[in-house]
Amino acid sequence: MIKIKKQLGFTIIYAFIILFIAWSTHQLDQSTLMTQQKGGDHSISKGRDQLIPNLFLEDGVNILQYDSKKVDPTVNENGEIISSINQQQEPSQNIVSHTNALEENSLHERITEMEAKEQNDNTLSEINKETALDDPKTEDTQEKDPIPEETEGKEVTLEEKINSIVGEMTLKEKIGQMMVVGFSSKQPDDHIKKMIEEYHIGGVIYYDRNMETPEQVALLSNSLQGLAQASSEWQIPLMLSVDQEGGRIVRMKGHVTPIPSQQELGTRGDIQEIYATAKRTGTELALMGINVNYAPNLDLSKTDTRSFGENPENAYLFGSQVVNGMTDSGIASTLKHFPGNGRSAVDPHQDTSSVEADKLDLENNDIYPFKKMIENVNHNRFFVMVTHIKYPAYDKDKPASISSIIIQDLLRKQLGYTGMVVTDDLEMGAVNKYYSYQDLGFEAVKAGADLLLVCHTLQNQVQVYNGILNAVESGKIPQSLIDEAVKRILRHKFSSIQNIYVDPSAAKQMVGK
């Protein structure tokens, strides 16, 4: 009898729901007719959400509301966006009519599912009661129904998402995320396709050889991101990066707004000019799909045009304005070249060198701008690039880029940096003359680097990758070290890269204008 009453009660509830929907549909039809007579569509969509605001949800989204952001982005092989999550479309009458039909079908399906589930629950309940009478050990637990686990509709935090992805990734996919590579052409060639599709690399660095016009760069960025999205089960975006310091270090110089050198900006000492320059530069980079800039340079030098000057406090103040300007335009900055190579007269592209200064001298001068940035600026806003120069006061044997004493002990523990550490290009003479590429990959990761730059040659990139893989598989590097680095990388990507695809026409119209 109780079961019959219960089912009768649910039948009455369902009847009220159906009557309510019928009344709502009638009201909607009247509202639609009046709106169409007035020539408007927007009030239709608005009225529907007001009638049944939160009654039925699909994946946490109101199914009665048209949302163009749910359209998956599609990029063709030329980097042109066919449909984009960034494009906002007005719902047409056809969309509204189609949504009406979907709503009615979805509603009936949901009611049918609810009825079936209720009947199944009742049946299970009766079976459980009968079983409980035969099993005395279940008597104490029959008063309460079991609490279902919350799986659907539960909000997943960023950390949970990252931990889940890292837990499912293969070792090879993780190692790929730690590499930033370069290639030779202005369109995706076999080299970069191989590195993205087979090695799952985490980032790409652009040079002038890749950049012809702002529109072309935007198309290239879209194409590379499309390859990465198609190659990743988790749709992990690429870090697309560049050295856009100013002065003589400017990519595609004839097509971007002129950027003064850091020496010029440091000499004038205008904080507002430095911030405005960085923000404008960052905005132009973002329009072309670039999301990481390897700047500012915090090295102290009186003569180097890439430096803000010799004053450590000014290097910090001016560098912080570059980071602020880049952040406000959606670009991650990179402090370089830790722990400061302004004293060296040898170009690390060509060969190695040593900075012969004691710890006190270095920490009061060369390291000071980095220390102040780490103390006062959010670590999510910038990376730290480690140089290939040696600092015998800390490590007599190894250059900074592969020294755990400098990366782990000095940068991480002593200075407290928690963000991402990136090596300078491992194809530079300062290291590739003295280490094999396999050893460089192994040594850099063992030292604590998160991102490894290998900027030119496919063969060398593969060797660095294999060096890391072999080191983990042989037990020379614990996989936990790889996991920690990949979590930092994914944390940055999922929290900081806002727009995976960009509009090439906007880049054409706005960059350098």
FIROTOR-995120 format. One record per residue (C-alpha): x, y, z; chain. Coordinates in steps of 0.001 Angstrom, whole numbers, plus 524288, in hexadecimal, padded with zeros to 5 digits. Layout:
      X      Y      Z  kette
      X      Y      Z      A
...
// end
This chain:
      X      Y      Z  kette
  80000  80000  80000      A
  80B13  80939  80382      A
  811A5  80634  7F694      A
  80524  8095A  7EF18      A
  8038B  81643  7F649      A
  8119A  819A6  7F3A4      A
  81050  816E5  7E516      A
  80374  81E66  7E4C6      A
  80A4D  829EC  7EB15      A
  814FD  829F7  7E0DA      A
  80AC7  828E2  7D617      A
  803FB  83508  7DB56      A
  8110A  83C4D  7DBD8      A
  8140F  838A1  7CDCF      A
  80677  83CFE  7C9C3      A
  808CA  84A49  7CFF6      A
  815ED  84B5C  7C8F9      A
  80FA9  84847  7BBD2      A
  804A1  851F8  7BE5A      A
  80E96  85C49  7C24D      A
  81663  859FD  7B5DF      A
  80A43  85A83  7AD7B      A
  80681  86773  7B3D1      A
  81486  86C7B  7B202      A
  8149B  8687C  7A3BC      A
  807AA  86F6D  7A1A3      A
  80D12  87BA7  7A7F9      A
  8196C  87A72  79FE9      A
  811BF  8790A  79343      A
  80A07  88549  796A8      A
  81697  88C6B  79A19      A
  81D31  8879A  78D99      A
  811D6  88C1C  78537      A
  811EE  899A1  78B49      A
  820B5  89A8B  78A27      A
  820CD  8965E  77BEE      A
  81698  8A0A2  77909      A
  81FC2  8AA94  77EE6      A
  82B43  8A516  77721      A
  833A9  8A08E  782B9      A
  83A04  89393  7863E      A
  841CF  896AD  79286      A
  835FE  8975E  79B85      A
  83233  8897A  7978A      A
  83EBB  883CA  79CD8      A
  83DED  88C4B  7A8EA      A
  82FBB  888C0  7AB91      A
  83299  87A41  7AAB1      A
  83D27  87B00  7B51A      A
  833F9  8827F  7BE0E      A
  8290A  8787C  7BC7E      A
  8314B  86CC3  7C073      A
  83E03  87267  7C59C      A
  8446B  866AF  7CC07      A
  83B4A  85B33  7CA0F      A
  8434B  852FA  7C0D1      A
  85208  8536F  7BF82      A
  85AFA  84CD5  7B5CD      A
  8693B  84C01  7B9F6      A
  866B9  85748  7C331      A
  8616B  86000  7B84B      A
  85348  86405  7B6B6      A
  84EC4  85C71  7AABB      A
  8447D  866BF  7A7EA      A
  84EE4  870EA  7A56E      A
  8562E  87186  79884      A
  864B0  872B6  79B1E      A
  86D96  874B2  78F76      A
  87973  871FF  797FB      A
  875F7  8637C  797C8      A
  87963  862F7  7895E      A
  88677  85C29  78808      A
  890E5  8644C  78129      A
  8951B  85F74  773EE      A
  8A17F  863BF  76D1A      A
  8A4FE  85F9E  75F60      A
  8B2B7  85BEC  75B0D      A
  8B5AD  86A23  757BD      A
  8B2AE  86EC8  7657B      A
  8A5DC  87537  761AA      A
  89B04  87427  76BAC      A
  88EEE  86D8A  76639      A
  88760  86E66  772F4      A
  88CA7  873FA  77F6A      A
  88946  873F9  78DBF      A
  88D30  88246  78DA8      A
  882EE  885FB  783AC      A
  8760B  88A77  789A1      A
  86A1F  8880D  7812B      A
  85C62  88D37  782C3      A
  85258  8823A  783B3      A
  84A2B  88250  77770      A
  83BED  87E16  7767C      A
  84072  8711E  770BD      A
  848F8  86EAB  77CA8      A
  83DAE  871F0  785D0      A
  8345C  8690A  77E64      A
  83E4B  85E11  77E70      A
  84085  86029  78CF4      A
  831BB  85F16  78F4B      A
  83182  85191  78948      A
  83D96  84D5B  790A5      A
  837C4  85246  79D66      A
  82B11  84AD3  79B93      A
  83230  83E3B  79800      A
  83BF5  84006  7A2FD      A
  83104  842C9  7ACAB      A
  8295B  83678  7A946      A
  835D5  82E78  7A98A      A
  8394F  833AD  7B6ED      A
  82BBC  830FB  7BC78      A
  82C31  82331  7B6F6      A
  8399B  82141  7BCF8      A
  834B8  8266F  7CA14      A
  82926  81D2F  7C9E2      A
  83198  8118E  7C638      A
  83B84  814E8  7D0B5      A
  830E7  8164A  7DB11      A
  82AE4  8093F  7D77E      A
  8384E  802E5  7D7CC      A
  83B4F  80917  7E4FD      A
  82E4B  80423  7EA7D      A
  83125  7F66F  7E5AF      A
  83EC5  7F696  7EB75      A
  83962  7FBE7  7F82A      A
  82FB3  7F09D  7F944      A
  83A59  7E6BA  7F650      A
  84339  7ECE2  80088      A
  83868  7EC76  80ABC      A
  835D6  7DE1C  80826      A
  8444E  7DB30  808C7      A
  8457E  7E2C2  81573      A
  83B1B  7DA40  81BFD      A
  8433F  7CE28  81906      A
  85047  7D44F  81D0C      A
  850AE  7D9A8  82AF2      A
  85DD9  7E03C  82891      A
  85721  7EA3E  81FD1      A
  84CD1  7EE92  82990      A
  854CC  7F9E1  82EF8      A
  85782  7FF66  8217F      A
  849EC  7FECC  81B82      A
  844E6  80B52  8219C      A
  84D40  813E2  8186A      A
  84ED9  8137A  809D4      A
  85CFB  81361  80504      A
  8624A  820D3  80152      A
  8655A  820F1  7F2BE      A
  872A0  825A4  7EE6D      A
  87265  8332D  7E84D      A
  877D2  83159  7DAB9      A
  86F18  8389E  7D13D      A
  86DD5  84733  7D316      A
  87932  847DE  7DCA1      A
  88229  85355  7D9F4      A
  88FF7  84EAA  7D72E      A
  89ADA  85768  7DC24      A
  8A69D  85AE5  7D3EA      A
  8AF83  852BA  7DC8A      A
  8A685  846EE  7DB6F      A
  8A651  84875  7CCAB      A
  8B521  84964  7CC16      A
  8B73D  83DBF  7D50E      A
  8ADB1  835B9  7CD15      A
  8B463  838F6  7C032      A
  8C20B  83674  7C562      A
  8BD49  82997  7CAFE      A
  8B889  82548  7BD94      A
  8C3AB  82A76  7B522      A
  8CE31  8215B  7B050      A
  8DC61  82418  7B3C0      A
  8DF05  827F0  7A5A6      A
  8D3DC  831C8  7A5AF      A
  8D8F5  837C7  7B23E      A
  8E6C2  83948  7ACFF      A
  8E15F  83F7F  7A0A0      A
  8DA83  849F9  7A8B8      A
  8E7B5  84DEE  7AE5A      A
  8ED87  85170  7A11F      A
  8ECC3  85E27  7997D      A
  8F205  85CBD  78BAA      A
  8F491  864C8  77F8F      A
  8F354  861A0  7710F      A
  8F712  867F1  7642F      A
  8EB24  86BB9  75C3F      A
  8DFC0  87537  75C11      A
  8D59D  86A63  75B4B      A
  8D480  85D9B  762BE      A
  8DEA1  854A5  75C7D      A
  8E1C6  84650  75EB0      A
  8EB66  849F0  7696B      A
  8E1D7  85107  77253      A
  8D691  847EC  76F0C      A
  8DED8  83C72  77381      A
  8E28F  84320  78036      A
  8D466  846A6  78344      A
  8CD90  83A50  77EC1      A
  8D790  82FFF  782BA      A
  8DF27  83643  78DD1      A
  8D405  83E9A  79382      A
  8DD03  84A47  795C3      A
  8D80E  854C7  79EDB      A
  8DC6D  860F3  797BE      A
  8E22A  86766  78BAD      A
  8EB75  872E5  78A6F      A
  8EA66  87C1F  77EC3      A
  8F5AC  882DC  777D8      A
  8F5E8  88BEC  76C0A      A
  8F6C3  87FB6  76389      A
  8E8C9  87C83  767E0      A
  8E328  88A4A  7671F      A
  8DFC3  891FD  75AF0      A
  8D3A1  89A10  75E1D      A
  8CAAE  89B23  769FE      A
  8BFB1  89449  762A7      A
  8C8B0  88921  75E95      A
  8CD8C  88759  76C8C      A
  8BF8E  886EB  771AC      A
  8BC23  87C95  76786      A
  8C84F  874E7  76B29      A
  8C4E3  87599  779A3      A
  8B720  870C0  776E9      A
  8BC51  86585  76EB4      A
  8C5F6  86129  77929      A
  8BBC0  8621C  783E2      A
  8B276  85A41  77B65      A
  8BCA7  84F87  779DB      A
  8BEE5  84F4A  7888F      A
  8B065  84EE0  78BA9      A
  8AE4A  8439E  7822A      A
  8B9FE  83C3F  787A7      A
  8B653  83D9C  79600      A
  8ABAA  83605  79CCA      A
  8AAE0  8412C  7A69A      A
  8ABE2  84C62  79CB5      A
  8B7F9  85234  7A2F8      A
  8BBAD  85F06  79C47      A
  8C95B  86256  797AB      A
  8D1FD  86CBC  79D67      A
  8D528  87519  79189      A
  8E0E5  87D5C  794E1      A
  8EA6B  88766  78FC0      A
  8F5DC  89025  793BF      A
  8F003  89DCF  7927B      A
  8F8FB  8A5BD  79B3E      A
  8FA4B  8B24C  79380      A
  905AA  8B90D  78CBE      A
  90D6A  8AF57  784A7      A
  905A6  8A3B4  789E1      A
  8F8A5  8A592  782E8      A
  8F229  89B65  77A47      A
  8EB8E  89FCE  76DAE      A
  8F09E  8AD81  77041      A
  8EAAA  8B39C  7641C      A
  8DCC0  8AFB0  767B4      A
  8DB8F  8B297  7764F      A
  8DB32  8BF53  77DC1      A
  8E946  8C3BD  78064      A
  8EE65  8BF16  78D83      A
  8F971  8C6D2  79404      A
  904AF  8BF20  799B6      A
  904DF  8BCC2  7A852      A
  910ED  8C560  7A907      A
  9095F  8D0C6  7A30B      A
  8FDD4  8CEB3  7AC19      A
  906C1  8CD53  7B7DE      A
  90E07  8D9D0  7B489      A
  90154  8E19C  7B3C8      A
  8FC4F  8DB01  7C013      A
  8EDFE  8DDBD  7BD21      A
  8E604  8D351  7C434      A
  8D99E  8D674  7BC9E      A
  8E0BE  8D592  7AF8E      A
  8E663  8C858  7B324      A
  8D90D  8C319  7B71C      A
  8D247  8C8AD  7AAF5      A
  8DCCB  8C328  7A1FE      A
  8DB81  8B5A8  7A804      A
  8CCB7  8B5D4  7A77A      A
  8CC8C  8B9FD  79938      A
  8D6AE  8AFA9  795C4      A
  8CF22  8A552  79D35      A
  8C261  8A924  796AE      A
  8C87C  8A79B  7893E      A
  8CE33  89A6C  78CE9      A
  8C10C  895C6  7920D      A
  8BA4E  899DD  78572      A
  8C382  890AF  77E36      A
  8C0BA  8854A  78759      A
  8CD59  8864A  78F1E      A
  8CBC2  88459  79DD1      A
  8D9AA  88457  7A369      A
  8E442  88EAD  7A1D9      A
  8F251  88C0A  7A5FB      A
  8F41D  89983  7ABF6      A
  8F7B5  8A197  7B3D7      A
  9065E  8A056  7B4EE      A
  90AB9  8A2DD  7C304      A
  91958  8A199  7C070      A
  92137  8AD30  7C59A      A
  929D5  8B3FD  7BB9C      A
  92E8E  8C195  7B86C      A
  93104  8BEAC  7AA0B      A
  92782  8B405  7A5E5      A
  91BA9  8B9DB  79EDC      A
  91372  8AE54  7A3B3      A
  91522  8B2D7  7B1DC      A
  90E15  8BD58  7B9C8      A
  91B5C  8C14D  7BF4C      A
  9243B  8BE69  7CAC7      A
  91B22  8C25C  7D5DF      A
  914F6  8B628  7DC01      A
  90952  8BD87  7E1B7      A
  9062B  8C3CB  7D49A      A
  90733  8B6B5  7CDBD      A
  8FCFA  8B17D  7D737      A
  8F3FD  8BD61  7D63B      A
  8F49C  8BE37  7C765      A
  8F3B1  8AF80  7C5C7      A
  8E787  8AEFC  7CE54      A
  8E0EC  8B8DF  7C566      A
  8E3E1  8B038  7B9AA      A
  8DDA6  8A4BA  7C0B5      A
  8D1C0  8AD0D  7C44B      A
  8CFF2  8B1B2  7B650      A
  8D15D  8A414  7B0BC      A
  8C80E  89E62  7BAD3      A
  8BDD2  8A89E  7B7D1      A
  8BE5E  8A4C0  7A973      A
  8BD5B  89628  7AC3B      A
  8CBAC  89292  7AA8A      A
  8D488  88B12  7B3D9      A
  8E1C5  89191  7B5D2      A
  8EF00  88B42  7B81A      A
  8F998  890BD  7C0FA      A
  90700  88E04  7BB57      A
  911D6  889E9  7BC58      A
  9121F  884BC  7CA4B      A
  91A5E  8868A  7D25C      A
  91EE1  891C4  7C9C0      A
  928FA  89165  7BEE4      A
  92BB4  89FEA  7BD46      A
  939BD  89E44  7C1DA      A
  93D45  89477  7B753      A
  94412  8992E  7AB06      A
  9420E  88C22  7A40A      A
  935C8  889D5  79BFF      A
  92FDA  87CEF  7A0D7      A
  92B31  87A5C  792F6      A
  9398E  87812  78FF3      A
  9400B  872AD  79C28      A
  93FA9  8715E  7AAD0      A
  944F4  87AE4  7B4ED      A
  9457A  87CCC  7C3A2      A
  94171  88809  7CC58      A
  94C2A  8894C  7D682      A
  944FA  88FE0  7E1B4      A
  941DB  88B69  7EF6D      A
  93424  8889A  7F470      A
  932BD  8956A  7FBDF      A
  93675  89D66  7EFF5      A
  92D43  895BF  7E71B      A
  921C1  8964E  7F083      A
  92326  8A4F9  7F2A8      A
  9243C  8A7E2  7E431      A
  921B5  89DF2  7D94C      A
  917AF  895D5  7E0AF      A
  91120  8A17F  7E756      A
  90754  8A4DE  7DC4C      A
  902F3  8969D  7DBAC      A
  901CD  895DE  7EA74      A
  8F943  8A218  7EB1A      A
  8F084  89D5A  7E01E      A
  8EEB4  8904C  7E6F3      A
  8EB82  89744  7F3B6      A
  8E1DF  8A118  7EE35      A
  8DBAA  89BEC  7E1A8      A
  8D246  8907B  7E008      A
  8DA35  884D5  7DB41      A
  8CF69  880F5  7D1C7      A
  8D28A  88D19  7C9D6      A
  8E045  88989  7C5CD      A
  8E9BE  87E7E  7C2D9      A
  8F831  87EBE  7C66B      A
  90208  87B82  7BBBF      A
  90EE6  875CA  7C089      A
  91B79  8790C  7B974      A
  9261E  86FD3  7B4B2      A
  930E2  87770  7BBB3      A
  93834  871AB  7C74D      A
  9382D  87783  7D507      A
  94320  870E6  7DCBC      A
  93EB8  8779C  7E947      A
  93307  86E59  7E8C6      A
  936D3  86334  7DFB7      A
  944DF  86143  7DB45      A
  941A4  856FC  7D10C      A
  934DB  8595E  7CA12      A
  92ECF  8650A  7C2FB      A
  922C1  86AB6  7C975      A
  91928  8649C  7BFCA      A
  91CA7  856CE  7C421      A
  9205A  859AD  7D23C      A
  9174F  854D4  7DCFA      A
  91EED  85D56  7E67F      A
  91AC7  8698E  7DF18      A
  90D0E  8656C  7DAEE      A
  9088F  85D7A  7E6B0      A
  910A2  862D6  7F1EF      A
  91220  8711D  7EE1E      A
  90647  87449  7E5B1      A
  8FC14  86B39  7EB92      A
  90008  869D8  7F9DB      A
  907B8  8760C  7FD4E      A
  9001D  87FD2  7F505      A
  8F320  87894  7F604      A
  8EF7B  87889  7E796      A
  8E3F3  86F8A  7E4A3      A
  8E194  87291  7D642      A
  8E72C  86C87  7C9F6      A
  8F5A1  86B62  7C700      A
  8F9CF  86B44  7B8C9      A
  90760  868B8  7B34E      A
  90DCD  87154  7A942      A
  90F0C  86ACA  79BF5      A
  91610  85DC4  79DAE      A
  91BB1  85EE4  78FF8      A
  924BB  869F6  7945A      A
  9335F  867F9  79403      A
  93498  86A66  7A29D      A
  92EF1  85CE0  7A50F      A
  92E60  854F8  7987E      A
  93D3A  85567  79746      A
  93EA2  84E65  7A442      A
  932A9  8459D  7A576      A
  92B38  83CBF  79C46      A
  91D0B  84062  799D9      A
  9186A  8342B  7A0E2      A
  9207F  837FB  7ACBC      A
  91B8E  845FD  7AC21      A
  90D6D  84176  7ACA8      A
  91021  83887  7B823      A
  91882  84277  7BF7B      A
  90F13  84DE5  7BDBC      A
  90358  84651  7C2CA      A
  90B32  8406A  7CDF0      A
  90F77  84E2D  7D1BE      A
  90146  8529C  7D296      A
  8FE03  85906  7C592      A
  8EFB3  8586A  7C17D      A
  8F109  85CD8  7B359      A
  8FC64  859B4  7AA52      A
  8FEDA  86265  79E92      A
  9042B  85B53  7928E      A
  9025D  865A2  78844      A
  90721  860DB  77B25      A
  909E4  852D4  77724      A
  900A5  84735  776CA      A
  90B81  83D5F  77946      A
  9102E  84496  78565      A
  90255  8461E  78A80      A
  9000A  8377A  7896B      A
  90CEC  834A3  7904F      A
  90981  83D9C  79BBA      A
  8FC36  8370B  79CA9      A
  9023C  82962  79C77      A
  90C4B  82D53  7A691      A
  90169  830AB  7B025      A
  8F9A9  8246B  7ACC3      A
  90553  81B6A  7AE7F      A
  90905  821DF  7BB5C      A
  8FB73  81FAD  7C112      A
  8FA65  811C0  7BC19      A
  907D0  80E67  7C190      A
  904E1  8148A  7CEB9      A
  90E66  81FFE  7CDAC      A
  902F8  82981  7CEE7      A
  8F720  8269D  7D76F      A
  8EA51  827C8  7D013      A
  8E555  83042  7DB37      A
  8EEA4  83AE9  7D680      A
  8E85F  83A3C  7C904      A
  8DABD  83A8A  7CEF7      A
  8DDC2  846B6  7D70A      A
  8E2A6  84DF1  7CB06      A
  8D70A  849F5  7C2A8      A
  8CD80  84E4B  7CD31      A
  8D3C5  85BCB  7CD43      A
  8D2E6  85C39  7BE6A      A
  8C48D  8583C  7BE02      A
  8C139  86166  7C931      A
  8C6A1  86C9D  7C132      A
  8C039  8686B  7B48E      A
  8B29B  86633  7B9F9      A
  8B29F  8727D  7C261      A
  8B9D8  87C47  7B9CE      A
  8B7D9  87914  7AB61      A
  8AAB9  87F7D  7A8DE      A
  8A926  87F03  79A11      A
  8AE7A  87344  792E8      A
  8AA31  87858  785A0      A
  8AB3C  88650  780A7      A
  8A571  88E44  77594      A
  8AF88  89009  76A9C      A
  8A810  89BAD  7651C      A
  8A929  8A2B1  7722C      A
  8B7D2  8A041  77248      A
  8B8BF  8A5C6  7648D      A
  8B10D  8B1EE  7681F      A
  8B701  8B4FB  7756F      A
  8C505  8B02F  776AD      A
  8CEC4  8BAF3  773A8      A
  8C423  8C4F4  77104      A
// end
